[in-house]
Amino acid sequence: MTPYDVVVAGVGPAGLSAAAACAAAGLRTVLVAPSARVWAPTYCLWADQLDAAAGPLGLDPAAAAARYSPTVVRTAAGGERRLQRGYARLRNGVVHAALLDRLRAHGGEVRTGRVTGLVRDRDREAAVLADGARLTARTVLDARGGGPGTAQQRAWGEVVAGPVPGLVPPGGALLMDWTALADPAAPPAFLYGLPLDDGTVLLEATSLAARPPVPLGDLRARLAALLDAHGLRPAGDAERVAIPLDAPPRAAGPGTPLGAAGGLVHPATGYSVASSLRLGPRVAAALAAGADPRPVVRAARPRTTAGLLGLGLEVLLALDTAATDAFFAAFFTLPEGAWGGYLDAGSPPSAVAAAMARVFAALPGAQRARLLRSVGRAAARIRRG
Ligand SMILES: Cc1cc2nc3c(=O)[nH]c(=O)nc-3n(C[C@H](O)[C@H](O)[C@H](O)COP(=O)(O)OP(=O)(O)OC[C@H]3O[C@@H](n4cnc5c(N)ncnc54)[C@H](O)[C@@H]3O)c2cc1C
């Protein structure tokens, strides 16, 4: 069979955006996954990230996402804070169809199959499929999702009839409410909420990070108690979220890992979709220029930044409910440029370190001492490996 320029394994946000961009860049591209169904999870990102990613992917930014303003954070220590930065929810059907159309319009192919291994053969790479077929190309992009990890973000979500102005600001997004589910006897959890296009509202009880992960049943029970207290009833399918936060990138070998497989998941937030949408066209441009795509992928997740964010995750894991609340009250007093830099796994290490120092300075004295103790424990844990 004639080799391709690019084989992309996986049709999540990372794989599909990279495949569409590669085809549009004139590369002979084949996308392979067990199924090319529309993505089920509710994917969100900052509105400016969507706007920046849309053009290079040929997406219409107005159609690709619902937008929210204000973006609200509530803490017991800091009250309600309305962030200026707009939030956005991908319209999965629109984005998925647009990217598949772009792939096919530029001659790209979609193949149903499970990749069981990647091999290198001289100057070629190949994806070996479960049925024994081999897809050979100059480059295989491996976007088959992340490994299990030991720390996870977990959430249980229910859709309720809207609006629920006491919880979610009309037209806005509730990014984090650390007061709604607060229980000093339980692991820290916050309420997340978004109005959906049909007038319903998605509410999620979220454990930002825990090792071992918080059982989904516990989050479901905490959300059910909150819904009862507000006289709300689930009115649709539940959303179950489990995002590994500390899964390492796939080991070096044939293929270039992308998205969650490439360690692009932010260790403290679980987000990777914005980074993946941004990366696809950059990888495609490198390949179209005959260059090695791996430096481009490495630049999307600088190693020192990943190390600092990993330390940040370990610190978060050690905080109880009150300390977590105080941490986010302080975090969102920072200027947007500072907290925004921390929330982007592609930021330079200096931006992440500066945000860490500023949060520390913004904390009350007692919380600073607690944070320092957790930093010490986290650093010791990282040293032990
Ligand atoms: C419910 C939920 C909500 C989330 N919400 C957000 C959010 O709001 N914002 C955000 O940034 N992140 C969010 N995340 C986290 C993260 O961004 C997602 O996990 C995202 O899907 C990762 O994208 P990906 O393309 O790297 O991998 P995946 O989406 O996991 O895609 C992997 C692809 O590889 C395919 N595949 C797997 N094995 C094989 C194989 N052997 N051969 C071929 N193909 C294979 C799969 O079928 C799939 O198509 C959420 C995660 C979940 C679970």
The ligand as a MOL file (V3000), in Angstrom:
LIG
                    3D

  0  0  0     0  0            999 V3000
M  V30 BEGIN CTAB
M  V30 COUNTS 53 58 0 0 0
M  V30 BEGIN ATOM
M  V30 1 C -16.0400 13.9620 31.0330 0
M  V30 2 C -14.7780 14.7260 30.7780 0
M  V30 3 C -14.8320 16.1110 30.6920 0
M  V30 4 C -13.6600 16.8330 30.4080 0
M  V30 5 N -13.7570 18.1890 30.3130 0
M  V30 6 C -12.6740 18.8840 29.9090 0
M  V30 7 C -12.7720 20.2900 29.6700 0
M  V30 8 O -13.8190 20.9110 29.9000 0
M  V30 9 N -11.6820 20.9450 29.2150 0
M  V30 10 C -10.5060 20.3010 28.9780 0
M  V30 11 O -9.5490 20.9160 28.5140 0
M  V30 12 N -10.3830 18.9830 29.2440 0
M  V30 13 C -11.4340 18.2680 29.6950 0
M  V30 14 N -11.3070 16.9230 29.9250 0
M  V30 15 C -9.9550 16.3170 29.9450 0
M  V30 16 C -9.2500 16.0730 28.6100 0
M  V30 17 O -9.0360 17.2270 27.9420 0
M  V30 18 C -9.9530 15.0380 27.8030 0
M  V30 19 O -9.6710 13.8170 28.4290 0
M  V30 20 C -9.6420 14.9830 26.2820 0
M  V30 21 O -10.5740 14.0950 25.7300 0
M  V30 22 C -8.2500 14.5150 25.9050 0
M  V30 23 O -8.1680 14.5600 24.4880 0
M  V30 24 P -7.2500 13.5950 23.6100 0
M  V30 25 O -7.6390 13.8240 22.1990 0
M  V30 26 O -5.8590 13.7590 24.0050 0
M  V30 27 O -7.6600 12.1150 24.0490 0
M  V30 28 P -9.0630 11.3800 24.0360 0
M  V30 29 O -10.1760 12.3580 23.9500 0
M  V30 30 O -9.0270 10.4400 25.1880 0
M  V30 31 O -9.0910 10.5730 22.6760 0
M  V30 32 C -8.3910 9.3830 22.5230 0
M  V30 33 C -8.7800 8.8020 21.1790 0
M  V30 34 O -7.9680 7.6710 20.9190 0
M  V30 35 C -8.7870 6.6000 20.5120 0
M  V30 36 N -8.0920 5.3680 20.8630 0
M  V30 37 C -7.9060 4.8240 22.0780 0
M  V30 38 N -7.2090 3.6840 21.9770 0
M  V30 39 C -6.9390 3.5290 20.6560 0
M  V30 40 C -6.2500 2.5500 19.9200 0
M  V30 41 N -5.6760 1.4970 20.5100 0
M  V30 42 N -6.1660 2.7070 18.5820 0
M  V30 43 C -6.7190 3.7710 17.9570 0
M  V30 44 N -7.3900 4.7350 18.6140 0
M  V30 45 C -7.4930 4.6010 19.9450 0
M  V30 46 C -10.0840 6.8070 21.2460 0
M  V30 47 O -11.1360 6.0990 20.6220 0
M  V30 48 C -10.2200 8.3110 21.0910 0
M  V30 49 O -10.7270 8.6090 19.8290 0
M  V30 50 C -12.4330 16.1650 30.2240 0
M  V30 51 C -12.3890 14.7800 30.3340 0
M  V30 52 C -13.5290 14.0650 30.6110 0
M  V30 53 C -13.4450 12.5740 30.7260 0
M  V30 END ATOM
M  V30 BEGIN BOND
M  V30 1 1 1 2
M  V30 2 1 2 3
M  V30 3 2 2 52
M  V30 4 2 3 4
M  V30 5 1 4 5
M  V30 6 1 4 50
M  V30 7 2 5 6
M  V30 8 1 6 7
M  V30 9 1 6 13
M  V30 10 2 7 8
M  V30 11 1 7 9
M  V30 12 1 9 10
M  V30 13 2 10 11
M  V30 14 1 10 12
M  V30 15 2 12 13
M  V30 16 1 13 14
M  V30 17 1 14 15
M  V30 18 1 14 50
M  V30 19 1 15 16
M  V30 20 1 16 17
M  V30 21 1 16 18
M  V30 22 1 18 19
M  V30 23 1 18 20
M  V30 24 1 20 21
M  V30 25 1 20 22
M  V30 26 1 22 23
M  V30 27 1 23 24
M  V30 28 2 24 25
M  V30 29 1 24 26
M  V30 30 1 24 27
M  V30 31 1 27 28
M  V30 32 2 28 29
M  V30 33 1 28 30
M  V30 34 1 28 31
M  V30 35 1 31 32
M  V30 36 1 32 33
M  V30 37 1 33 34
M  V30 38 1 33 48
M  V30 39 1 34 35
M  V30 40 1 35 36
M  V30 41 1 35 46
M  V30 42 1 36 37
M  V30 43 1 36 45
M  V30 44 2 37 38
M  V30 45 1 38 39
M  V30 46 1 39 40
M  V30 47 2 39 45
M  V30 48 1 40 41
M  V30 49 2 40 42
M  V30 50 1 42 43
M  V30 51 2 43 44
M  V30 52 1 44 45
M  V30 53 1 46 47
M  V30 54 1 46 48
M  V30 55 1 48 49
M  V30 56 2 50 51
M  V30 57 1 51 52
M  V30 58 1 52 53
M  V30 END BOND
M  V30 END CTAB
M  END
